[in-house]
């Protein structure tokens, strides 16, 4: 996500909101499917404090800004989910996993709709408050699309792996999920060698679809 330093600073609260909604969505879908672990843990709340992860919510985003990274990513503290309390542990776990990225895609679509409403309302785009709102909405779209697409990468513990696991035979799913202990290293290696660059192409394609006809 190639944005300026000012945009990166503006992106911090947007990123924080996006990762919090992402995790709450996991918890809500789990609750709707029989598991109240997240609810009983006090994690189904918009209060940001219970969702803060020292590394993913604070240290990493600040570090990326300091080094002027072209992308801003992060995560909130994962909500607790007990798959054995779900009505259908295998299928419902896939629903829970998709809920996070699904919430990010929904926020992106809603933001695009608001931008469209701004444009058809003939509001002055050069008025400071209007231009600031539109800028924040564009950043909101980029961040949420990146989070949504990135989390669908099928590398444990990302959400994509939970979805894939639901369709695998139990013995293969078990071995596949064992990769979670190496997941962070696999992801860093993929990032280092540019193996995840295609994600940006997907994000840009979705953005093009969202703004088609605007």
Backbone as JSON Lines, residues from 0, in Angstrom:
{"i":0,"aa":"X","n":[0.86,-1.18,0.0],"ca":[0.0,0.0,0.0],"c":[0.89,1.23,0.0]}
{"i":1,"aa":"X","n":[1.03,1.86,-1.11],"ca":[1.96,2.96,-1.25],"c":[1.27,4.28,-0.91]}
{"i":2,"aa":"X","n":[1.46,4.72,0.3],"ca":[0.86,5.96,0.75],"c":[1.93,6.79,1.44]}
{"i":3,"aa":"X","n":[1.65,8.08,1.61],"ca":[2.63,8.99,2.18],"c":[2.75,8.78,3.68]}
{"i":4,"aa":"X","n":[3.77,9.44,4.26],"ca":[3.98,9.35,5.71],"c":[2.78,9.91,6.47]}
{"i":5,"aa":"X","n":[2.22,11.01,5.96],"ca":[1.04,11.61,6.61],"c":[-0.12,10.61,6.58]}
{"i":6,"aa":"X","n":[-0.3,9.96,5.44],"ca":[-1.37,8.98,5.32],"c":[-1.15,7.8,6.27]}
{"i":7,"aa":"X","n":[0.11,7.41,6.44],"ca":[0.42,6.32,7.36],"c":[0.01,6.67,8.79]}
{"i":8,"aa":"X","n":[0.26,7.93,9.17],"ca":[-0.12,8.38,10.51],"c":[-1.64,8.39,10.66]}
{"i":9,"aa":"X","n":[-2.32,8.86,9.61],"ca":[-3.79,8.86,9.63],"c":[-4.32,7.43,9.68]}
{"i":10,"aa":"X","n":[-3.53,6.5,9.14],"ca":[-3.99,5.12,9.04],"c":[-3.97,4.37,10.37]}
{"i":11,"aa":"X","n":[-3.22,4.86,11.35],"ca":[-3.08,4.13,12.62],"c":[-4.44,3.87,13.28]}
{"i":12,"aa":"X","n":[-5.27,4.9,13.54],"ca":[-6.57,4.61,14.17],"c":[-7.47,3.77,13.28]}
{"i":13,"aa":"X","n":[-7.33,3.92,11.96],"ca":[-8.14,3.13,11.04],"c":[-7.75,1.66,11.13]}
{"i":14,"aa":"X","n":[-6.44,1.41,11.14],"ca":[-5.95,0.04,11.28],"c":[-6.42,-0.57,12.6]}
{"i":15,"aa":"X","n":[-6.33,0.21,13.66],"ca":[-6.73,-0.27,14.98],"c":[-8.2,-0.66,14.98]}
{"i":16,"aa":"X","n":[-9.04,0.2,14.41],"ca":[-10.47,-0.08,14.33],"c":[-10.72,-1.34,13.49]}
{"i":17,"aa":"X","n":[-10.0,-1.46,12.39],"ca":[-10.21,-2.59,11.47],"c":[-9.87,-3.93,12.12]}
{"i":18,"aa":"X","n":[-8.75,-3.98,12.85],"ca":[-8.36,-5.26,13.46],"c":[-9.26,-5.61,14.64]}
{"i":19,"aa":"X","n":[-9.77,-4.59,15.33],"ca":[-10.7,-4.84,16.44],"c":[-12.01,-5.42,15.9]}
{"i":20,"aa":"X","n":[-12.56,-4.8,14.86],"ca":[-13.79,-5.31,14.25],"c":[-13.58,-6.72,13.71]}
{"i":21,"aa":"X","n":[-12.4,-6.95,13.15],"ca":[-12.04,-8.27,12.62],"c":[-12.17,-9.33,13.72]}
{"i":22,"aa":"X","n":[-11.6,-9.06,14.88],"ca":[-11.63,-10.03,15.97],"c":[-13.02,-10.16,16.59]}
{"i":23,"aa":"X","n":[-13.71,-9.05,16.75],"ca":[-15.08,-9.11,17.29],"c":[-15.96,-9.96,16.4]}
{"i":24,"aa":"X","n":[-15.76,-9.85,15.09],"ca":[-16.57,-10.63,14.14],"c":[-16.35,-12.12,14.32]}
{"i":25,"aa":"X","n":[-15.09,-12.52,14.55],"ca":[-14.83,-13.93,14.85],"c":[-15.65,-14.37,16.06]}
{"i":26,"aa":"X","n":[-15.6,-13.56,17.12],"ca":[-16.28,-13.9,18.35],"c":[-17.79,-13.96,18.21]}
{"i":27,"aa":"X","n":[-18.36,-13.01,17.45],"ca":[-19.81,-12.96,17.3],"c":[-20.32,-14.17,16.53]}
{"i":28,"aa":"X","n":[-19.62,-14.52,15.46],"ca":[-20.06,-15.68,14.66],"c":[-19.92,-16.96,15.49]}
{"i":29,"aa":"X","n":[-18.86,-17.04,16.28],"ca":[-18.71,-18.19,17.18],"c":[-19.88,-18.25,18.16]}
{"i":30,"aa":"X","n":[-20.26,-17.1,18.71],"ca":[-21.37,-17.02,19.66],"c":[-22.68,-17.44,19.01]}
{"i":31,"aa":"X","n":[-22.9,-16.98,17.77],"ca":[-24.13,-17.32,17.06],"c":[-24.2,-18.81,16.71]}
{"i":32,"aa":"X","n":[-23.04,-19.46,16.74],"ca":[-23.0,-20.88,16.41],"c":[-22.72,-21.76,17.62]}
{"i":33,"aa":"X","n":[-22.97,-21.22,18.82],"ca":[-22.95,-22.05,20.01],"c":[-21.81,-21.86,20.99]}
{"i":34,"aa":"X","n":[-20.76,-21.13,20.6],"ca":[-19.61,-20.96,21.5],"c":[-19.62,-19.56,22.11]}
{"i":35,"aa":"X","n":[-19.82,-19.48,23.4],"ca":[-19.88,-18.17,24.07],"c":[-18.57,-17.81,24.77]}
{"i":36,"aa":"X","n":[-17.47,-18.49,24.39],"ca":[-16.18,-18.24,25.04],"c":[-15.76,-16.78,24.94]}
{"i":37,"aa":"X","n":[-15.84,-16.22,23.73],"ca":[-15.44,-14.83,23.53],"c":[-16.33,-13.88,24.33]}
{"i":38,"aa":"X","n":[-17.64,-14.17,24.34],"ca":[-18.58,-13.33,25.09],"c":[-18.27,-13.36,26.57]}
{"i":39,"aa":"X","n":[-18.05,-14.55,27.12],"ca":[-17.77,-14.7,28.54],"c":[-16.41,-14.1,28.91]}
{"i":40,"aa":"X","n":[-15.53,-13.97,27.93],"ca":[-14.21,-13.38,28.17],"c":[-14.22,-11.86,28.02]}
{"i":41,"aa":"X","n":[-15.4,-11.3,27.72],"ca":[-15.52,-9.85,27.59],"c":[-14.91,-9.3,26.32]}
{"i":42,"aa":"X","n":[-14.83,-10.14,25.27],"ca":[-14.19,-9.71,24.04],"c":[-15.18,-9.26,22.96]}
{"i":43,"aa":"X","n":[-16.46,-9.35,23.21],"ca":[-17.44,-8.87,22.23],"c":[-17.81,-7.44,22.56]}
{"i":44,"aa":"X","n":[-16.81,-6.59,22.6],"ca":[-16.98,-5.19,22.97],"c":[-16.17,-4.3,22.05]}
{"i":45,"aa":"X","n":[-16.69,-3.09,21.8],"ca":[-15.95,-2.11,21.0],"c":[-14.92,-1.37,21.84]}
{"i":46,"aa":"X","n":[-14.92,-1.61,23.14],"ca":[-13.87,-1.05,23.99],"c":[-12.53,-1.59,23.5]}
{"i":47,"aa":"X","n":[-11.64,-0.74,23.04],"ca":[-10.4,-1.24,22.41],"c":[-9.42,-1.9,23.37]}
{"i":48,"aa":"X","n":[-9.48,-1.57,24.64],"ca":[-8.46,-2.03,25.59],"c":[-8.32,-3.55,25.63]}
{"i":49,"aa":"X","n":[-9.42,-4.33,25.73],"ca":[-9.25,-5.79,25.79],"c":[-8.67,-6.4,24.52]}
{"i":50,"aa":"X","n":[-8.7,-5.63,23.42],"ca":[-8.25,-6.17,22.14],"c":[-6.8,-5.83,21.81]}
{"i":51,"aa":"X","n":[-6.17,-5.02,22.65],"ca":[-4.81,-4.56,22.33],"c":[-3.81,-5.71,22.44]}
{"i":52,"aa":"X","n":[-3.03,-5.88,21.38],"ca":[-1.9,-6.79,21.39],"c":[-0.65,-5.93,21.3]}
{"i":53,"aa":"X","n":[0.23,-6.04,22.27],"ca":[1.39,-5.14,22.36],"c":[2.17,-5.09,21.05]}
{"i":54,"aa":"X","n":[2.43,-6.24,20.47],"ca":[3.22,-6.29,19.24],"c":[2.39,-5.88,18.03]}
{"i":55,"aa":"X","n":[1.26,-6.56,17.82],"ca":[0.48,-6.37,16.6],"c":[-0.28,-5.07,16.52]}
{"i":56,"aa":"X","n":[-0.67,-4.51,17.67],"ca":[-1.49,-3.29,17.67],"c":[-0.67,-2.03,17.89]}
{"i":57,"aa":"X","n":[0.47,-2.15,18.54],"ca":[1.25,-0.96,18.89],"c":[2.65,-0.97,18.27]}
{"i":58,"aa":"X","n":[3.46,-1.96,18.62],"ca":[4.87,-1.94,18.22],"c":[5.04,-2.05,16.71]}
{"i":59,"aa":"X","n":[4.4,-3.04,16.08],"ca":[4.58,-3.24,14.64],"c":[4.12,-2.05,13.81]}
{"i":60,"aa":"X","n":[2.9,-1.51,14.02],"ca":[2.49,-0.34,13.23],"c":[3.43,0.85,13.4]}
{"i":61,"aa":"X","n":[3.88,1.12,14.63],"ca":[4.8,2.24,14.86],"c":[6.13,1.99,14.17]}
{"i":62,"aa":"X","n":[6.62,0.75,14.22],"ca":[7.88,0.4,13.56],"c":[7.78,0.59,12.05]}
{"i":63,"aa":"X","n":[6.65,0.2,11.48],"ca":[6.46,0.34,10.04],"c":[6.44,1.8,9.62]}
{"i":64,"aa":"X","n":[5.88,2.65,10.49],"ca":[5.87,4.09,10.2],"c":[7.28,4.66,10.3]}
{"i":65,"aa":"X","n":[8.02,4.26,11.33],"ca":[9.38,4.77,11.53],"c":[10.28,4.43,10.35]}
{"i":66,"aa":"X","n":[10.15,3.2,9.82],"ca":[11.01,2.79,8.7],"c":[10.39,3.17,7.36]}
{"i":67,"aa":"X","n":[9.28,3.91,7.4],"ca":[8.61,4.37,6.18],"c":[8.26,3.2,5.27]}
{"i":68,"aa":"X","n":[7.69,2.18,5.86],"ca":[7.3,1.0,5.09],"c":[6.15,1.35,4.14]}
{"i":69,"aa":"X","n":[6.11,0.72,2.97],"ca":[5.05,1.02,2.0],"c":[3.72,0.37,2.36]}
{"i":70,"aa":"X","n":[3.71,-0.41,3.43],"ca":[2.48,-1.1,3.82],"c":[2.32,-1.0,5.34]}
{"i":71,"aa":"X","n":[1.07,-0.89,5.78],"ca":[0.78,-0.83,7.21],"c":[-0.14,-1.99,7.55]}
{"i":72,"aa":"X","n":[0.35,-2.91,8.35],"ca":[-0.46,-4.04,8.77],"c":[-0.34,-4.21,10.28]}
{"i":73,"aa":"X","n":[-1.18,-5.03,10.84],"ca":[-1.15,-5.29,12.27],"c":[-2.24,-6.27,12.63]}
{"i":74,"aa":"X","n":[-2.4,-6.51,13.91],"ca":[-3.44,-7.41,14.36],"c":[-3.82,-7.07,15.8]}
{"i":75,"aa":"X","n":[-5.01,-7.5,16.18],"ca":[-5.45,-7.36,17.57],"c":[-5.27,-8.71,18.26]}
{"i":76,"aa":"X","n":[-5.45,-8.72,19.56],"ca":[-5.36,-9.97,20.32],"c":[-6.46,-10.91,19.84]}
{"i":77,"aa":"X","n":[-6.12,-12.12,19.41],"ca":[-7.14,-13.05,18.91],"c":[-8.2,-13.34,19.97]}
{"i":78,"aa":"X","n":[-9.46,-13.37,19.54],"ca":[-10.52,-13.72,20.48],"c":[-10.47,-15.22,20.74]}
{"i":79,"aa":"X","n":[-10.78,-15.65,21.95],"ca":[-10.77,-17.09,22.24],"c":[-11.98,-17.78,21.63]}
{"i":80,"aa":"X","n":[-11.74,-18.86,20.94],"ca":[-12.81,-19.66,20.34],"c":[-12.57,-21.12,20.69]}
{"i":81,"aa":"X","n":[-13.6,-21.77,21.21],"ca":[-13.52,-23.2,21.53],"c":[-14.3,-23.96,20.47]}
{"i":82,"aa":"X","n":[-13.62,-24.55,19.49],"ca":[-14.34,-25.23,18.4],"c":[-15.24,-26.36,18.86]}
{"i":83,"aa":"X","n":[-14.93,-26.96,20.01],"ca":[-15.72,-28.09,20.49],"c":[-17.06,-27.66,21.07]}
{"i":84,"aa":"X","n":[-17.24,-26.35,21.26],"ca":[-18.51,-25.84,21.76],"c":[-19.39,-25.34,20.62]}
{"i":85,"aa":"X","n":[-18.87,-25.36,19.41],"ca":[-19.65,-24.95,18.25],"c":[-20.65,-26.05,17.9]}
{"i":86,"aa":"X","n":[-21.76,-25.66,17.27],"ca":[-22.79,-26.63,16.9],"c":[-22.24,-27.7,15.96]}
{"i":87,"aa":"X","n":[-21.48,-27.24,14.98],"ca":[-20.82,-28.15,14.04],"c":[-19.36,-27.71,13.97]}
{"i":88,"aa":"X","n":[-18.5,-28.27,14.81],"ca":[-17.13,-27.76,14.96],"c":[-16.39,-27.52,13.66]}
{"i":89,"aa":"X","n":[-16.47,-28.44,12.7],"ca":[-15.7,-28.29,11.46],"c":[-16.24,-27.17,10.59]}
{"i":90,"aa":"X","n":[-17.53,-27.25,10.25],"ca":[-18.12,-26.25,9.35],"c":[-18.22,-24.88,10.03]}
{"i":91,"aa":"X","n":[-18.61,-24.87,11.29],"ca":[-18.77,-23.59,11.99],"c":[-17.43,-22.89,12.19]}
{"i":92,"aa":"X","n":[-16.36,-23.66,12.35],"ca":[-15.04,-23.04,12.49],"c":[-14.65,-22.32,11.22]}
{"i":93,"aa":"X","n":[-15.07,-22.86,10.07],"ca":[-14.81,-22.19,8.79],"c":[-15.58,-20.87,8.73]}
{"i":94,"aa":"X","n":[-16.82,-20.88,9.24],"ca":[-17.62,-19.65,9.28],"c":[-16.95,-18.61,10.19]}
{"i":95,"aa":"X","n":[-16.5,-19.08,11.35],"ca":[-15.83,-18.18,12.3],"c":[-14.59,-17.58,11.66]}
{"i":96,"aa":"X","n":[-13.83,-18.41,10.95],"ca":[-12.6,-17.94,10.32],"c":[-12.89,-16.89,9.25]}
{"i":97,"aa":"X","n":[-13.93,-17.13,8.43],"ca":[-14.22,-16.18,7.35],"c":[-14.83,-14.88,7.87]}
{"i":98,"aa":"X","n":[-15.4,-14.92,9.07],"ca":[-16.06,-13.73,9.62],"c":[-15.1,-12.55,9.72]}
{"i":99,"aa":"X","n":[-13.84,-12.8,10.07],"ca":[-12.87,-11.72,10.2],"c":[-12.62,-11.0,8.89]}
{"i":100,"aa":"X","n":[-12.12,-11.72,7.86],"ca":[-11.93,-11.09,6.55],"c":[-13.24,-10.55,5.99]}
{"i":101,"aa":"X","n":[-14.34,-11.27,6.24],"ca":[-15.64,-10.8,5.75],"c":[-16.0,-9.44,6.3]}
{"i":102,"aa":"X","n":[-15.67,-9.2,7.57],"ca":[-15.95,-7.9,8.17],"c":[-15.11,-6.81,7.52]}
{"i":103,"aa":"X","n":[-13.86,-7.14,7.19],"ca":[-12.99,-6.16,6.53],"c":[-13.5,-5.81,5.14]}
{"i":104,"aa":"X","n":[-13.95,-6.82,4.39],"ca":[-14.5,-6.56,3.06],"c":[-15.79,-5.73,3.16]}
{"i":105,"aa":"X","n":[-16.6,-6.0,4.17],"ca":[-17.85,-5.25,4.36],"c":[-17.57,-3.79,4.66]}
{"i":106,"aa":"X","n":[-16.57,-3.54,5.5],"ca":[-16.2,-2.15,5.83],"c":[-15.7,-1.44,4.58]}
{"i":107,"aa":"X","n":[-14.93,-2.13,3.74],"ca":[-14.42,-1.54,2.51],"c":[-15.57,-1.16,1.57]}
{"i":108,"aa":"X","n":[-16.53,-2.06,1.43],"ca":[-17.69,-1.79,0.57],"c":[-18.5,-0.61,1.11]}
{"i":109,"aa":"X","n":[-18.72,-0.58,2.42],"ca":[-19.46,0.52,3.04],"c":[-18.74,1.85,2.82]}
{"i":110,"aa":"X","n":[-17.43,1.85,2.95],"ca":[-16.64,3.07,2.75],"c":[-16.75,3.55,1.31]}
{"i":111,"aa":"X","n":[-16.71,2.61,0.36],"ca":[-16.85,2.97,-1.06],"c":[-18.23,3.56,-1.32]}
{"i":112,"aa":"X","n":[-19.25,3.01,-0.66],"ca":[-20.61,3.53,-0.82],"c":[-20.71,4.96,-0.3]}
{"i":113,"aa":"X","n":[-20.06,5.25,0.83],"ca":[-20.07,6.6,1.39],"c":[-19.37,7.57,0.44]}
{"i":114,"aa":"X","n":[-18.26,7.15,-0.15],"ca":[-17.56,8.0,-1.13],"c":[-18.47,8.28,-2.31]}
{"i":115,"aa":"X","n":[-19.18,7.26,-2.77],"ca":[-20.11,7.43,-3.89],"c":[-21.2,8.44,-3.53]}
{"i":116,"aa":"X","n":[-21.72,8.36,-2.29],"ca":[-22.74,9.31,-1.84],"c":[-22.19,10.73,-1.8]}
{"i":117,"aa":"X","n":[-20.93,10.86,-1.39],"ca":[-20.28,12.17,-1.39],"c":[-20.26,12.74,-2.81]}
{"i":118,"aa":"X","n":[-19.93,11.89,-3.77],"ca":[-19.79,12.37,-5.15],"c":[-21.11,12.76,-5.77]}
{"i":119,"aa":"X","n":[-22.17,12.0,-5.5],"ca":[-23.46,12.33,-6.11],"c":[-24.17,13.46,-5.38]}
{"i":120,"aa":"X","n":[-23.69,13.8,-4.18],"ca":[-24.32,14.88,-3.42],"c":[-23.77,16.25,-3.8]}
{"i":121,"aa":"X","n":[-22.77,16.26,-4.68],"ca":[-22.16,17.51,-5.17],"c":[-21.55,18.35,-4.06]}
{"i":122,"aa":"X","n":[-21.07,17.72,-3.01],"ca":[-20.36,18.45,-1.96],"c":[-19.0,18.9,-2.48]}
{"i":123,"aa":"X","n":[-18.55,20.04,-2.01],"ca":[-17.28,20.59,-2.46],"c":[-16.13,19.69,-2.01]}
{"i":124,"aa":"X","n":[-15.46,18.98,-2.95],"ca":[-14.38,18.06,-2.56],"c":[-13.13,18.79,-2.06]}
{"i":125,"aa":"X","n":[-13.07,20.11,-2.31],"ca":[-11.88,20.87,-1.9],"c":[-12.04,21.5,-0.51]}
{"i":126,"aa":"X","n":[-13.26,21.41,0.04],"ca":[-13.47,21.86,1.41],"c":[-12.68,20.93,2.33]}
{"i":127,"aa":"X","n":[-11.93,21.5,3.27],"ca":[-10.98,20.69,4.06],"c":[-11.64,19.49,4.7]}
{"i":128,"aa":"X","n":[-12.76,19.69,5.39],"ca":[-13.39,18.58,6.11],"c":[-13.84,17.5,5.15]}
{"i":129,"aa":"X","n":[-14.36,17.91,3.98],"ca":[-14.81,16.92,2.99],"c":[-13.64,16.14,2.42]}
{"i":130,"aa":"X","n":[-12.56,16.85,2.09],"ca":[-11.38,16.18,1.52],"c":[-10.74,15.24,2.55]}
{"i":131,"aa":"X","n":[-10.76,15.65,3.83],"ca":[-10.19,14.8,4.88],"c":[-11.01,13.53,5.04]}
{"i":132,"aa":"X","n":[-12.34,13.67,5.04],"ca":[-13.21,12.49,5.19],"c":[-12.99,11.53,4.03]}
{"i":133,"aa":"X","n":[-12.93,12.07,2.81],"ca":[-12.74,11.22,1.64],"c":[-11.38,10.52,1.69]}
{"i":134,"aa":"X","n":[-10.34,11.25,2.11],"ca":[-9.01,10.64,2.24],"c":[-9.03,9.5,3.25]}
{"i":135,"aa":"X","n":[-9.68,9.73,4.4],"ca":[-9.76,8.69,5.43],"c":[-10.54,7.48,4.93]}
{"i":136,"aa":"X","n":[-11.57,7.72,4.13],"ca":[-12.35,6.61,3.58],"c":[-11.53,5.79,2.6]}
{"i":137,"aa":"X","n":[-10.73,6.47,1.77],"ca":[-9.86,5.75,0.83],"c":[-8.84,4.9,1.58]}
{"i":138,"aa":"X","n":[-8.25,5.47,2.63],"ca":[-7.28,4.72,3.43],"c":[-7.98,3.54,4.11]}
{"i":139,"aa":"X","n":[-9.2,3.79,4.59],"ca":[-9.99,2.74,5.23],"c":[-10.22,1.57,4.28]}
{"i":140,"aa":"X","n":[-10.52,1.89,3.03],"ca":[-10.74,0.85,2.03],"c":[-9.48,0.03,1.81]}
{"i":141,"aa":"X","n":[-8.34,0.72,1.63],"ca":[-7.08,0.02,1.37],"c":[-6.69,-0.89,2.53]}
{"i":142,"aa":"X","n":[-6.76,-0.36,3.73],"ca":[-6.36,-1.14,4.9],"c":[-7.25,-2.36,5.08]}
{"i":143,"aa":"X","n":[-8.56,-2.19,4.96],"ca":[-9.47,-3.31,5.16],"c":[-9.36,-4.35,4.05]}
{"i":144,"aa":"X","n":[-9.12,-3.91,2.83],"ca":[-8.92,-4.88,1.75],"c":[-7.63,-5.66,1.95]}
{"i":145,"aa":"X","n":[-6.57,-4.97,2.38],"ca":[-5.3,-5.65,2.63],"c":[-5.46,-6.67,3.76]}
{"i":146,"aa":"X","n":[-6.12,-6.27,4.85],"ca":[-6.33,-7.19,5.96],"c":[-7.18,-8.39,5.54]}
{"i":147,"aa":"X","n":[-8.25,-8.11,4.78],"ca":[-9.13,-9.18,4.34],"c":[-8.43,-10.18,3.44]}
{"i":148,"aa":"X","n":[-7.72,-9.67,2.44],"ca":[-7.03,-10.54,1.49],"c":[-5.88,-11.28,2.17]}
{"i":149,"aa":"X","n":[-5.08,-10.55,2.96],"ca":[-3.93,-11.16,3.63],"c":[-4.36,-12.31,4.54]}
{"i":150,"aa":"X","n":[-5.44,-12.09,5.29],"ca":[-5.88,-13.12,6.23],"c":[-6.46,-14.35,5.56]}
{"i":151,"aa":"X","n":[-6.73,-14.27,4.26],"ca":[-7.23,-15.43,3.53],"c":[-6.1,-16.29,2.97]}
{"i":152,"aa":"X","n":[-4.85,-15.85,3.14],"ca":[-3.72,-16.68,2.73],"c":[-3.76,-17.97,3.55]}
{"i":153,"aa":"X","n":[-3.72,-19.13,2.9],"ca":[-3.89,-20.41,3.63],"c":[-2.65,-20.9,4.36]}
{"i":154,"aa":"X","n":[-2.06,-20.03,5.16],"ca":[-0.91,-20.4,5.99],"c":[-1.34,-20.29,7.45]}
{"i":155,"aa":"X","n":[-1.32,-21.4,8.2],"ca":[-1.67,-21.32,9.62],"c":[-0.76,-20.33,10.34]}
{"i":156,"aa":"X","n":[-1.28,-19.46,11.22],"ca":[-2.64,-19.48,11.78],"c":[-3.6,-18.5,11.11]}
{"i":157,"aa":"X","n":[-3.32,-18.05,9.9],"ca":[-4.2,-17.1,9.24],"c":[-5.57,-17.73,8.98]}
{"i":158,"aa":"X","n":[-6.59,-16.87,8.84],"ca":[-7.96,-17.36,8.71],"c":[-8.14,-18.28,7.52]}
{"i":159,"aa":"X","n":[-7.4,-18.02,6.45],"ca":[-7.52,-18.86,5.26],"c":[-7.23,-20.31,5.54]}
{"i":160,"aa":"X","n":[-6.3,-20.56,6.45],"ca":[-5.95,-21.95,6.79],"c":[-7.09,-22.64,7.53]}
{"i":161,"aa":"X","n":[-7.84,-21.88,8.33],"ca":[-8.97,-22.47,9.06],"c":[-10.07,-22.88,8.08]}
{"i":162,"aa":"X","n":[-10.24,-22.07,7.04],"ca":[-11.25,-22.38,6.04],"c":[-10.85,-23.62,5.25]}
{"i":163,"aa":"X","n":[-9.59,-23.66,4.8],"ca":[-9.1,-24.82,4.05],"c":[-9.18,-26.08,4.9]}
{"i":164,"aa":"X","n":[-8.81,-25.96,6.16],"ca":[-8.79,-27.11,7.07],"c":[-10.16,-27.76,7.2]}
{"i":165,"aa":"X","n":[-11.21,-26.95,7.09],"ca":[-12.57,-27.48,7.23],"c":[-12.94,-28.44,6.11]}
{"i":166,"aa":"X","n":[-12.25,-28.35,4.99],"ca":[-12.57,-29.19,3.83],"c":[-11.58,-30.33,3.63]}
{"i":167,"aa":"X","n":[-10.65,-30.49,4.56],"ca":[-9.66,-31.55,4.46],"c":[-10.07,-32.76,5.31]}
{"i":168,"aa":"X","n":[-9.63,-33.95,4.93],"ca":[-9.84,-35.12,5.8],"c":[-9.19,-34.86,7.15]}
{"i":169,"aa":"X","n":[-9.77,-35.37,8.23],"ca":[-9.28,-35.07,9.59],"c":[-7.78,-35.29,9.78]}
{"i":170,"aa":"X","n":[-7.24,-36.4,9.24],"ca":[-5.82,-36.68,9.46],"c":[-4.93,-35.68,8.75]}
{"i":171,"aa":"X","n":[-5.34,-35.3,7.53],"ca":[-4.56,-34.3,6.77],"c":[-4.72,-32.93,7.41]}
{"i":172,"aa":"X","n":[-5.94,-32.61,7.87],"ca":[-6.18,-31.32,8.52],"c":[-5.32,-31.18,9.77]}
{"i":173,"aa":"X","n":[-5.18,-32.27,10.51],"ca":[-4.36,-32.24,11.73],"c":[-2.91,-31.91,11.39]}
{"i":174,"aa":"X","n":[-2.35,-32.59,10.38],"ca":[-0.96,-32.35,9.98],"c":[-0.8,-30.93,9.43]}
{"i":175,"aa":"X","n":[-1.78,-30.49,8.66],"ca":[-1.76,-29.14,8.08],"c":[-1.73,-28.09,9.18]}
{"i":176,"aa":"X","n":[-2.55,-28.28,10.2],"ca":[-2.62,-27.3,11.29],"c":[-1.37,-27.29,12.16]}
{"i":177,"aa":"X","n":[-0.58,-28.35,12.08],"ca":[0.68,-28.39,12.83],"c":[1.68,-27.36,12.3]}
{"i":178,"aa":"X","n":[1.44,-26.86,11.09],"ca":[2.31,-25.83,10.52],"c":[2.19,-24.51,11.27]}
{"i":179,"aa":"X","n":[1.17,-24.4,12.14],"ca":[0.94,-23.13,12.83],"c":[2.15,-22.7,13.64]}
{"i":180,"aa":"X","n":[2.89,-23.65,14.2],"ca":[4.06,-23.3,15.01],"c":[5.15,-22.63,14.17]}
{"i":181,"aa":"X","n":[5.1,-22.86,12.85],"ca":[6.09,-22.25,11.95],"c":[5.46,-21.14,11.11]}
{"i":182,"aa":"X","n":[4.16,-20.88,11.34],"ca":[3.42,-19.98,10.48],"c":[4.03,-18.6,10.34]}
{"i":183,"aa":"X","n":[4.42,-17.99,11.47],"ca":[4.95,-16.63,11.42],"c":[6.24,-16.57,10.61]}
{"i":184,"aa":"X","n":[7.06,-17.62,10.71],"ca":[8.31,-17.66,9.95],"c":[8.03,-17.87,8.46]}
{"i":185,"aa":"X","n":[7.04,-18.7,8.14],"ca":[6.66,-18.91,6.75],"c":[6.18,-17.62,6.13]}
{"i":186,"aa":"X","n":[5.35,-16.89,6.88],"ca":[4.81,-15.62,6.38],"c":[5.92,-14.6,6.16]}
{"i":187,"aa":"X","n":[6.86,-14.49,7.11],"ca":[7.96,-13.55,6.96],"c":[8.84,-13.92,5.77]}
{"i":188,"aa":"X","n":[9.06,-15.2,5.55],"ca":[9.85,-15.64,4.4],"c":[9.14,-15.29,3.09]}
{"i":189,"aa":"X","n":[7.84,-15.51,3.06],"ca":[7.06,-15.19,1.87],"c":[7.08,-13.69,1.59]}
{"i":190,"aa":"X","n":[7.0,-12.89,2.65],"ca":[7.09,-11.44,2.49],"c":[8.47,-11.03,2.01]}
{"i":191,"aa":"X","n":[9.51,-11.64,2.58],"ca":[10.89,-11.28,2.25],"c":[11.23,-11.57,0.79]}
{"i":192,"aa":"X","n":[10.68,-12.67,0.27],"ca":[10.98,-13.07,-1.11],"c":[9.93,-12.59,-2.11]}
{"i":193,"aa":"X","n":[9.04,-11.72,-1.64],"ca":[8.04,-11.15,-2.55],"c":[6.97,-12.11,-2.99]}
{"i":194,"aa":"X","n":[6.8,-13.22,-2.26],"ca":[5.82,-14.22,-2.67],"c":[4.39,-13.81,-2.35]}
{"i":195,"aa":"X","n":[4.24,-12.72,-1.62],"ca":[2.89,-12.23,-1.31],"c":[2.56,-10.95,-2.07]}
{"i":196,"aa":"X","n":[3.42,-10.6,-3.04],"ca":[3.18,-9.38,-3.82],"c":[1.88,-9.46,-4.6]}
{"i":197,"aa":"X","n":[1.47,-10.68,-4.95],"ca":[0.24,-10.84,-5.72],"c":[-0.98,-10.37,-4.94]}
{"i":198,"aa":"X","n":[-0.86,-10.3,-3.62],"ca":[-1.98,-9.84,-2.8],"c":[-2.34,-8.4,-3.13]}
{"i":199,"aa":"X","n":[-1.3,-7.58,-3.4],"ca":[-1.53,-6.18,-3.74],"c":[-2.28,-6.08,-5.07]}
{"i":200,"aa":"X","n":[-2.0,-7.01,-6.0],"ca":[-2.7,-7.04,-7.28],"c":[-4.18,-7.33,-7.04]}
{"i":201,"aa":"X","n":[-4.45,-8.26,-6.14],"ca":[-5.84,-8.6,-5.82],"c":[-6.55,-7.41,-5.17]}
{"i":202,"aa":"X","n":[-5.85,-6.73,-4.25],"ca":[-6.41,-5.56,-3.59],"c":[-6.75,-4.48,-4.61]}
{"i":203,"aa":"X","n":[-5.84,-4.21,-5.53],"ca":[-6.07,-3.18,-6.55],"c":[-7.24,-3.57,-7.45]}
{"i":204,"aa":"X","n":[-7.35,-4.86,-7.76],"ca":[-8.45,-5.34,-8.6],"c":[-9.8,-5.12,-7.91]}
{"i":205,"aa":"X","n":[-9.86,-5.44,-6.62],"ca":[-11.1,-5.24,-5.87],"c":[-11.43,-3.75,-5.77]}
{"i":206,"aa":"X","n":[-10.4,-2.93,-5.57],"ca":[-10.62,-1.48,-5.53],"c":[-11.21,-0.99,-6.84]}
{"i":207,"aa":"X","n":[-10.7,-1.5,-7.95],"ca":[-11.21,-1.11,-9.26],"c":[-12.68,-1.48,-9.39]}
{"i":208,"aa":"X","n":[-13.05,-2.65,-8.91],"ca":[-14.45,-3.07,-8.96],"c":[-15.32,-2.15,-8.09]}
{"i":209,"aa":"X","n":[-14.81,-1.78,-6.92],"ca":[-15.58,-0.94,-6.01],"c":[-15.86,0.43,-6.59]}
{"i":210,"aa":"X","n":[-14.9,0.96,-7.35],"ca":[-15.04,2.32,-7.86],"c":[-15.47,2.36,-9.32]}
{"i":211,"aa":"X","n":[-15.83,1.21,-9.86],"ca":[-16.28,1.16,-11.24],"c":[-17.54,1.99,-11.41]}
{"i":212,"aa":"X","n":[-17.51,2.89,-12.35],"ca":[-18.67,3.72,-12.63],"c":[-18.76,4.98,-11.8]}
{"i":213,"aa":"X","n":[-17.81,5.16,-10.85],"ca":[-17.84,6.39,-10.03],"c":[-17.18,7.54,-10.79]}
